[in-house]
């Protein structure tokens, strides 16, 4: 609860500017949260493990995977 003092003071001092600031950061926050949730779902479905296994079968070595990334 200690960290809520400054945001509360900012809202009290200038509610319009505080609201404008919240509107600016909200879409970025929602995007990142959505990407993280999508990653959790993909991980639960085994998508990353399947992709990694497929790449491991194709590449002759880890060095080849690293070089192919460039």
N, CA, C and O atoms as a GROMACS GRO file, in nm:
protein
  280
    1UNK      N    1   0.081  -0.121   0.000
    1UNK     CA    2   0.000   0.000   0.000
    1UNK      C    3   0.085   0.126   0.000
    1UNK      O    4   0.035   0.235  -0.030
    2UNK      N    5   0.211   0.114   0.033
    2UNK     CA    6   0.298   0.229   0.038
    2UNK      C    7   0.316   0.289  -0.101
    2UNK      O    8   0.327   0.411  -0.115
    3UNK      N    9   0.319   0.206  -0.204
    3UNK     CA   10   0.342   0.252  -0.340
    3UNK      C   11   0.226   0.325  -0.403
    3UNK      O   12   0.240   0.377  -0.514
    4UNK      N   13   0.112   0.331  -0.338
    4UNK     CA   14  -0.005   0.396  -0.395
    4UNK      C   15  -0.012   0.545  -0.363
    4UNK      O   16  -0.100   0.614  -0.413
    5UNK      N   17   0.077   0.594  -0.281
    5UNK     CA   18   0.073   0.735  -0.240
    5UNK      C   19   0.097   0.831  -0.354
    5UNK      O   20   0.023   0.928  -0.370
    6UNK      N   21   0.200   0.806  -0.434
    6UNK     CA   22   0.231   0.898  -0.543
    6UNK      C   23   0.127   0.897  -0.654
    6UNK      O   24   0.088   1.004  -0.700
    7UNK      N   25   0.079   0.779  -0.698
    7UNK     CA   26  -0.028   0.784  -0.798
    7UNK      C   27  -0.154   0.854  -0.746
    7UNK      O   28  -0.219   0.926  -0.821
    8UNK      N   29  -0.187   0.832  -0.620
    8UNK     CA   30  -0.303   0.899  -0.564
    8UNK      C   31  -0.283   1.050  -0.560
    8UNK      O   32  -0.376   1.127  -0.586
    9UNK      N   33  -0.162   1.093  -0.526
    9UNK     CA   34  -0.133   1.236  -0.525
    9UNK      C   35  -0.139   1.294  -0.665
    9UNK      O   36  -0.185   1.406  -0.684
   10UNK      N   37  -0.093   1.219  -0.764
   10UNK     CA   38  -0.098   1.267  -0.903
   10UNK      C   39  -0.242   1.282  -0.950
   10UNK      O   40  -0.275   1.378  -1.018
   11UNK      N   41  -0.325   1.187  -0.914
   11UNK     CA   42  -0.468   1.196  -0.952
   11UNK      C   43  -0.534   1.312  -0.882
   11UNK      O   44  -0.614   1.384  -0.942
   12UNK      N   45  -0.500   1.332  -0.756
   12UNK     CA   46  -0.560   1.443  -0.681
   12UNK      C   47  -0.514   1.578  -0.735
   12UNK      O   48  -0.591   1.673  -0.740
   13UNK      N   49  -0.387   1.586  -0.776
   13UNK     CA   50  -0.333   1.713  -0.824
   13UNK      C   51  -0.384   1.749  -0.962
   13UNK      O   52  -0.415   1.866  -0.988
   14UNK      N   53  -0.395   1.651  -1.051
   14UNK     CA   54  -0.437   1.678  -1.188
   14UNK      C   55  -0.507   1.556  -1.245
   14UNK      O   56  -0.445   1.475  -1.313
   15UNK      N   57  -0.636   1.542  -1.218
   15UNK     CA   58  -0.708   1.423  -1.264
   15UNK      C   59  -0.709   1.408  -1.417
   15UNK      O   60  -0.704   1.296  -1.467
   16UNK      N   61  -0.715   1.519  -1.490
   16UNK     CA   62  -0.719   1.510  -1.636
   16UNK      C   63  -0.588   1.454  -1.692
   16UNK      O   64  -0.589   1.369  -1.781
   17UNK      N   65  -0.476   1.503  -1.640
   17UNK     CA   66  -0.347   1.453  -1.687
   17UNK      C   67  -0.324   1.307  -1.646
   17UNK      O   68  -0.266   1.230  -1.722
   18UNK      N   69  -0.369   1.271  -1.527
   18UNK     CA   70  -0.355   1.133  -1.483
   18UNK      C   71  -0.437   1.039  -1.570
   18UNK      O   72  -0.392   0.930  -1.603
   19UNK      N   73  -0.555   1.081  -1.608
   19UNK     CA   74  -0.640   1.001  -1.696
   19UNK      C   75  -0.578   0.989  -1.836
   19UNK      O   76  -0.582   0.882  -1.896
   20UNK      N   77  -0.523   1.098  -1.887
   20UNK     CA   78  -0.458   1.094  -2.017
   20UNK      C   79  -0.338   1.000  -2.015
   20UNK      O   80  -0.313   0.928  -2.112
   21UNK      N   81  -0.264   1.000  -1.906
   21UNK     CA   82  -0.150   0.911  -1.893
   21UNK      C   83  -0.194   0.764  -1.890
   21UNK      O   84  -0.132   0.679  -1.952
   22UNK      N   85  -0.302   0.737  -1.819
   22UNK     CA   86  -0.354   0.600  -1.813
   22UNK      C   87  -0.402   0.554  -1.950
   22UNK      O   88  -0.382   0.438  -1.986
   23UNK      N   89  -0.463   0.643  -2.026
   23UNK     CA   90  -0.509   0.608  -2.161
   23UNK      C   91  -0.392   0.579  -2.254
   23UNK      O   92  -0.405   0.498  -2.345
   24UNK      N   93  -0.279   0.643  -2.232
   24UNK     CA   94  -0.162   0.620  -2.315
   24UNK      C   95  -0.099   0.484  -2.288
   24UNK      O   96  -0.057   0.416  -2.382
   25UNK      N   97  -0.092   0.444  -2.164
   25UNK     CA   98  -0.022   0.320  -2.130
   25UNK      C   99  -0.111   0.198  -2.134
   25UNK      O  100  -0.060   0.086  -2.141
   26UNK      N  101  -0.241   0.214  -2.130
   26UNK     CA  102  -0.332   0.100  -2.125
   26UNK      C  103  -0.319   0.007  -2.246
   26UNK      O  104  -0.309  -0.114  -2.226
   27UNK      N  105  -0.318   0.057  -2.371
   27UNK     CA  106  -0.308  -0.036  -2.486
   27UNK      C  107  -0.179  -0.118  -2.485
   27UNK      O  108  -0.182  -0.237  -2.519
   28UNK      N  109  -0.068  -0.060  -2.446
   28UNK     CA  110   0.057  -0.135  -2.441
   28UNK      C  111   0.050  -0.242  -2.334
   28UNK      O  112   0.098  -0.354  -2.355
   29UNK      N  113  -0.007  -0.210  -2.221
   29UNK     CA  114  -0.021  -0.307  -2.112
   29UNK      C  115  -0.108  -0.424  -2.156
   29UNK      O  116  -0.075  -0.540  -2.130
   30UNK      N  117  -0.218  -0.395  -2.222
   30UNK     CA  118  -0.309  -0.501  -2.268
   30UNK      C  119  -0.240  -0.588  -2.373
   30UNK      O  120  -0.258  -0.710  -2.373
   31UNK      N  121  -0.163  -0.528  -2.463
   31UNK     CA  122  -0.091  -0.604  -2.563
   31UNK      C  123   0.007  -0.701  -2.499
   31UNK      O  124   0.010  -0.819  -2.534
   32UNK      N  125   0.087  -0.654  -2.406
   32UNK     CA  126   0.186  -0.740  -2.340
   32UNK      C  127   0.116  -0.850  -2.261
   32UNK      O  128   0.159  -0.965  -2.264
   33UNK      N  129   0.010  -0.816  -2.190
   33UNK     CA  130  -0.063  -0.918  -2.113
   33UNK      C  131  -0.121  -1.024  -2.207
   33UNK      O  132  -0.117  -1.143  -2.176
   34UNK      N  133  -0.174  -0.982  -2.322
   34UNK     CA  134  -0.229  -1.077  -2.418
   34UNK      C  135  -0.122  -1.168  -2.476
   34UNK      O  136  -0.144  -1.288  -2.492
   35UNK      N  137  -0.005  -1.113  -2.506
   35UNK     CA  138   0.104  -1.195  -2.558
   35UNK      C  139   0.152  -1.297  -2.454
   35UNK      O  140   0.182  -1.412  -2.488
   36UNK      N  141   0.159  -1.254  -2.329
   36UNK     CA  142   0.200  -1.348  -2.224
   36UNK      C  143   0.098  -1.460  -2.206
   36UNK      O  144   0.135  -1.576  -2.190
   37UNK      N  145  -0.030  -1.426  -2.209
   37UNK     CA  146  -0.133  -1.529  -2.196
   37UNK      C  147  -0.133  -1.623  -2.316
   37UNK      O  148  -0.153  -1.743  -2.300
   38UNK      N  149  -0.111  -1.569  -2.435
   38UNK     CA  150  -0.101  -1.654  -2.554
   38UNK      C  151   0.017  -1.748  -2.545
   38UNK      O  152   0.008  -1.864  -2.586
   39UNK      N  153   0.129  -1.701  -2.491
   39UNK     CA  154   0.246  -1.786  -2.471
   39UNK      C  155   0.219  -1.898  -2.371
   39UNK      O  156   0.267  -2.010  -2.388
   40UNK      N  157   0.144  -1.867  -2.266
   40UNK     CA  158   0.109  -1.972  -2.169
   40UNK      C  159   0.022  -2.080  -2.232
   40UNK      O  160   0.042  -2.199  -2.207
   41UNK      N  161  -0.074  -2.038  -2.313
   41UNK     CA  162  -0.161  -2.135  -2.380
   41UNK      C  163  -0.080  -2.221  -2.477
   41UNK      O  164  -0.098  -2.343  -2.482
   42UNK      N  165   0.009  -2.157  -2.555
   42UNK     CA  166   0.092  -2.232  -2.650
   42UNK      C  167   0.183  -2.329  -2.577
   42UNK      O  168   0.207  -2.440  -2.625
   43UNK      N  169   0.235  -2.290  -2.462
   43UNK     CA  170   0.321  -2.378  -2.384
   43UNK      C  171   0.242  -2.496  -2.330
   43UNK      O  172   0.291  -2.609  -2.331
   44UNK      N  173   0.121  -2.472  -2.281
   44UNK     CA  174   0.036  -2.581  -2.232
   44UNK      C  175   0.002  -2.680  -2.342
   44UNK      O  176  -0.012  -2.800  -2.317
   45UNK      N  177  -0.013  -2.630  -2.464
   45UNK     CA  178  -0.045  -2.717  -2.577
   45UNK      C  179   0.077  -2.790  -2.631
   45UNK      O  180   0.063  -2.880  -2.715
   46UNK      N  181   0.195  -2.755  -2.585
   46UNK     CA  182   0.317  -2.821  -2.629
   46UNK      C  183   0.373  -2.767  -2.760
   46UNK      O  184   0.455  -2.833  -2.824
   47UNK      N  185   0.328  -2.648  -2.800
   47UNK     CA  186   0.372  -2.592  -2.927
   47UNK      C  187   0.522  -2.564  -2.929
   47UNK      O  188   0.588  -2.596  -3.028
   48UNK      N  189   0.576  -2.507  -2.823
   48UNK     CA  190   0.718  -2.474  -2.820
   48UNK      C  191   0.805  -2.600  -2.819
   48UNK      O  192   0.910  -2.604  -2.883
   49UNK      N  193   0.761  -2.701  -2.748
   49UNK     CA  194   0.836  -2.826  -2.744
   49UNK      C  195   0.835  -2.894  -2.882
   49UNK      O  196   0.938  -2.947  -2.925
   50UNK      N  197   0.722  -2.891  -2.950
   50UNK     CA  198   0.713  -2.950  -3.084
   50UNK      C  199   0.801  -2.874  -3.182
   50UNK      O  200   0.869  -2.935  -3.265
   51UNK      N  201   0.799  -2.741  -3.175
   51UNK     CA  202   0.881  -2.661  -3.265
   51UNK      C  203   1.029  -2.686  -3.238
   51UNK      O  204   1.108  -2.697  -3.332
   52UNK      N  205   1.067  -2.693  -3.112
   52UNK     CA  206   1.206  -2.719  -3.078
   52UNK      C  207   1.252  -2.857  -3.123
   52UNK      O  208   1.364  -2.873  -3.170
   53UNK      N  209   1.166  -2.958  -3.109
   53UNK     CA  210   1.201  -3.092  -3.154
   53UNK      C  211   1.217  -3.096  -3.306
   53UNK      O  212   1.308  -3.161  -3.357
   54UNK      N  213   1.130  -3.026  -3.376
   54UNK     CA  214   1.140  -3.021  -3.522
   54UNK      C  215   1.268  -2.954  -3.567
   54UNK      O  216   1.334  -3.002  -3.660
   55UNK      N  217   1.304  -2.844  -3.503
   55UNK     CA  218   1.430  -2.776  -3.538
   55UNK      C  219   1.551  -2.862  -3.503
   55UNK      O  220   1.650  -2.862  -3.576
   56UNK      N  221   1.544  -2.934  -3.393
   56UNK     CA  222   1.656  -3.020  -3.353
   56UNK      C  223   1.676  -3.133  -3.453
   56UNK      O  224   1.790  -3.174  -3.476
   57UNK      N  225   1.567  -3.184  -3.512
   57UNK     CA  226   1.581  -3.291  -3.611
   57UNK      C  227   1.642  -3.239  -3.741
   57UNK      O  228   1.718  -3.310  -3.807
   58UNK      N  229   1.608  -3.115  -3.778
   58UNK     CA  230   1.652  -3.060  -3.906
   58UNK      C  231   1.799  -3.017  -3.901
   58UNK      O  232   1.875  -3.044  -3.993
   59UNK      N  233   1.838  -2.950  -3.794
   59UNK     CA  234   1.972  -2.891  -3.786
   59UNK      C  235   2.075  -2.996  -3.750
   59UNK      O  236   2.050  -3.081  -3.664
   60UNK      N  237   2.190  -2.992  -3.815
   60UNK     CA  238   2.295  -3.088  -3.782
   60UNK      C  239   2.362  -3.061  -3.647
   60UNK      O  240   2.414  -3.153  -3.584
   61UNK      N  241   2.359  -2.934  -3.602
   61UNK     CA  242   2.419  -2.901  -3.473
   61UNK      C  243   2.358  -2.772  -3.420
   61UNK      O  244   2.287  -2.701  -3.491
   62UNK      N  245   2.387  -2.743  -3.295
   62UNK     CA  246   2.340  -2.619  -3.236
   62UNK      C  247   2.403  -2.498  -3.301
   62UNK      O  248   2.340  -2.392  -3.310
   63UNK      N  249   2.526  -2.512  -3.347
   63UNK     CA  250   2.593  -2.402  -3.416
   63UNK      C  251   2.522  -2.368  -3.547
   63UNK      O  252   2.513  -2.251  -3.584
   64UNK      N  253   2.472  -2.469  -3.616
   64UNK     CA  254   2.400  -2.445  -3.741
   64UNK      C  255   2.271  -2.368  -3.715
   64UNK      O  256   2.236  -2.278  -3.791
   65UNK      N  257   2.203  -2.402  -3.607
   65UNK     CA  258   2.081  -2.327  -3.572
   65UNK      C  259   2.114  -2.182  -3.542
   65UNK      O  260   2.043  -2.092  -3.584
   66UNK      N  261   2.221  -2.161  -3.468
   66UNK     CA  262   2.260  -2.023  -3.435
   66UNK      C  263   2.298  -1.945  -3.559
   66UNK      O  264   2.260  -1.828  -3.573
   67UNK      N  265   2.373  -2.006  -3.650
   67UNK     CA  266   2.415  -1.938  -3.772
   67UNK      C  267   2.296  -1.913  -3.865
   67UNK      O  268   2.294  -1.811  -3.934
   68UNK      N  269   2.200  -2.001  -3.869
   68UNK     CA  270   2.083  -1.986  -3.956
   68UNK      C  271   1.992  -1.874  -3.907
   68UNK      O  272   1.913  -1.819  -3.984
   69UNK      N  273   2.004  -1.840  -3.783
   69UNK     CA  274   1.920  -1.735  -3.725
   69UNK      C  275   1.959  -1.599  -3.781
   69UNK      O  276   1.875  -1.508  -3.783
   70UNK      N  277   2.077  -1.581  -3.826
   70UNK     CA  278   2.124  -1.451  -3.876
   70UNK      C  279   2.082  -1.435  -4.014
   70UNK      O  280   2.111  -1.332  -4.076
   0.00000   0.00000   0.00000
